[in-house]
Amino acid sequence: MPRGISTRGDILATTIDGVSLDDIWQEYIDTLSIWNSSRSPIANLFTQSTIKSGDAVSQAAEGDDFEEASEFGVPQSHRASVEPLVLGYPLKWYDAATRYTEGFLRDATAEEVRAQHAAALEADNRLVFKKVMQALFTKTTIATRPVNSEGATIYGLWDGETDSTPPAYAGKTFASGHNHYLVSGAATVDGGDLRDLTNTITEHGYGIGQGEHVVILMNPAEGEVVRSFRVADGAPFDFIPSASAPAYLTTENIVGERPPAQLGNLPVFGAFGRALLIEDYHVPVGYLAATATDTKPLAFREHTRAEYRGLRTIPGGDSRRPIIDSRYSRGFGVGVQHRGAAAVMKIAASGSYTPPSL
């Protein structure tokens, strides 16, 4: 029996079907590079990347009016009252271990090893989606607003608290206690709910520019109901199928353009008034989330050092086979950066707003 110090050639080098473990490890690294080059479609819809711990957002109201000019007098000076609000963003670290033991790798095929990597990518996608949804749907109070590690308060959308007073827009002012966490007032979604969500955003100046929209995200269970909305039945607008909808027969004509088939990488199933409609099974049943397309309501914060951004794979302790006992790590946080650019709704006949279980 040979004795002595083990060399690189002595240790496990391939899967049972002859694929190099070094090649698979390089595949992991290459895959993560592609994975991190673009965020998930839902995250991209609601969030903007940042490395800052927070932003000071001006809460200034509209300024004074012009006065009639006088031949001998001078105009009064104007001074905008700027009241910046510092909106903090969290940053937390998450990890998961794959635990590729030598025993597993000895008997596994290459596809079985790759399947573990695919599962890790899917888990990362769920994590990001969950944190984006939590940042949208979680309503806090003055007493329960969290603070990030830099001491900045993390706010929700306009939350109905006494200090929730949006700046005026286009001559419209807002009282304290303004709220973007809505309750429908009925057990099923109706056209008035979609209209109210849209108006809650557009009245602050979001989603109304040329080519801009409000997007409403929902579960397919609500999507099936929305497809039946017609003005003839009392809805504020007709539901209009998107360009990707299956062919259908109708005695009516569509006035104007049909909604686009996609928004970014997200399929659009239709439009209702100014709003484009998107459905996803991950959205909790009984809840709607709306956002403007011109202004991202959420900030997606990552570390200031580039090498610590995105999903990373960290090699195990054996430098000869880094795949063994390797693990995955991601550091990020999601916080509200534009409190008026999104609104959410709970579909319920009565009661106050409560967030979904995510």
C-alpha positions, 0 to 999 in steps of 0.5 A: 500500500502506498504511503506518504503525503497525498498529492493533488492526483491522489484526491477526488478529481471527478464526478462518477460520470467523469466530469471534472470538479474543477470545471464544475466549480468554474461553472458556478463562478461563471453562472454567478457572474451572469446571475448577478448582472441582472436582478429578478424582474420583480425586484427590478420593477420596484427597486433601484440599486444603491450602496448608500445607507439612506437618502435625504429626500426633500419634503418641501411644499409648493413655494409662494406665488408671483405678485403683480409688479410695481413701477417703483417697488421691488418684489418680496423675496421667496424662500422655499421651506425645505424639510428633508426627510432621511430615509434609511435602508437596511443591510443584512447578511444571509448565507446557506451551505451546500455541504458537498462532502467527499462521500457525496461527490464520490457517488454523484453525477455532474447533473446531481452536483449542478442541481444543488447549485440550481437550488441555491440560485432559486433560494436566492431568488425567493429571498430577494422577492420576499424582502422586496414584498416585505418592504412594500407590504409592511406598515410600521408606526412611529413607535415601531419603525426600525433603525439601520446600523447607521442610525437612520430610520427605515420608513414604509410608504405613507403610513397614516401616522401623524407625521405622514404628510406628503409634499403638495403636487400640482396645487393639491395639498395633503393632510397629515395621516396620508395613507398608502396602505389601503383596504378594499371594503369588499370581499373580492377585487373590483374596478374601483380598487384598481382605480383607487390604487392608480389614483393614490400614486398619480396624485403625487405626480408619479406614473403620469409622464409621457410613456409612463404608467402605473403597474399593478401586481397581483396573484392570478386568482385576482387576475381572473376576476380583473379580466371580467371588468367592463364599464357596462357592468359598472367598472370605471374602465374596461379591461383591455387584454395585452398584445400577448393575450390569446386570440378572442372574438368580440363585437366591440372595437378597441379604441387606442393601442393595446397594452404591450406584451411585456414590461421589461422581462415581466409579461403584461396580461392587460391594462385597466385605465392607466395601469398595466397589469402583471400577475405572479403566483408569488404575490399573496392572494388577497393583496395588490401592489402598485408602483409607478414605472418612472420612479422606483419606490424602493432602494436595493442596498448592497455593500460599498465594496464591489466584491461583496455585492450580489450572490457570492460562492465561498470555497470550503477550507480545502483549497485543493477542492474548493467545492467541498463544504462551500457556501453561498452568501448575499448581503443586501437590504430593501427600504422605501426611498419614495413613499408616494411612488407605490401603494398596496391594498388588502382585499377585505370587506372590513377591518384595518390593513394588516400585512400578508404572511410572506 
